[in-house]
Amino acid sequence: MSRGQDLTGNANGKKGLVSVWFKRANASAEEHLLGAATANAHFNLLFANDNFLYVRAYNSSGTKILEMVSTGTYTDTDWHH
């Protein structure tokens, strides 16, 4: 998003951006990079077995309320941003 761009549908929509450096320890297995949990909810940044990077959040009843998926796969153990 460029500065001054129209935010209609973005600020209150279902688009998002995540910026993070990561390096996989094992490119052939599910791998959790970051997570946080309370008694009421939890959040994960992970690689699933399909090699896509996922951001997921769940509410207190276990319902997924957020899922963001990378546009490409990561099948190596190099550093990425």
N, C-alpha and C positions, 0 to 999 in steps of 0.2 A: 504494500500500500504506500503510495507516495503522499507526501505532506500536502494537505489541502484537498485530498480526494474526497469525494462524496462518501459518507459513512452509512448512508441509508442501506439497510439490509445487512450491514457488516457489524455494527456496534451491537445490534440486538438480534443478529442472525445466528446461523450455525457454522460460521467460518472461524478459523483460529490459526494461530501461529505458535510454534514451539521452537526455541533456539537453544541448542545444547551441544556440547562436545561429548562424544562417546567413542568407546573402543570395546568391541565385543571380546569376551574372554574365550568363548567357544561359538563359532559361527554355525554350528550344526545342532544347536539345542535351544529350547526356550530359555530366555534369560531376563531376569528382572533387574533393571538398572536403578530404579528409584521407586520408593513406595512410602506411603504414609497412611496411618489408620487411626481412627478413634473408635469409641464404642458405637458411634452413629454412622460412620461412613469410611470409605477408603479410596485411595488414589494410587495408580500404578503407571510407570513408564517402563515398557517391556518390549522384548522381541518375542514374538510367538514362533511356532515351528515353521511358519511360512516365510520367515526372514523379513517381514515388515515390522517397522517400529510403531508401537501403539501407545497412545495416551488414553487411559480409561479411568472413569470415576464412577463410584457406586454410592447410592444413598443408604440410609439405615435399614431399609427392608431388603437390600441386596439387589435392587434394580439398577441396571446400568443407565446412568444419566448423561454420560459423555463417552464418546469414542472418536478419536482422531487417528488416522492411519497415514503413514508415510506414502509418498507417491512412488517410491521405488524400494527395492529390497537391498539388504546389506548382507553379503555372504563372505566377508573377510574379517580379519581381526585388526584392520588399520584404524587410525583415528579418523573420525568424520565430524563435520559440523553441519 
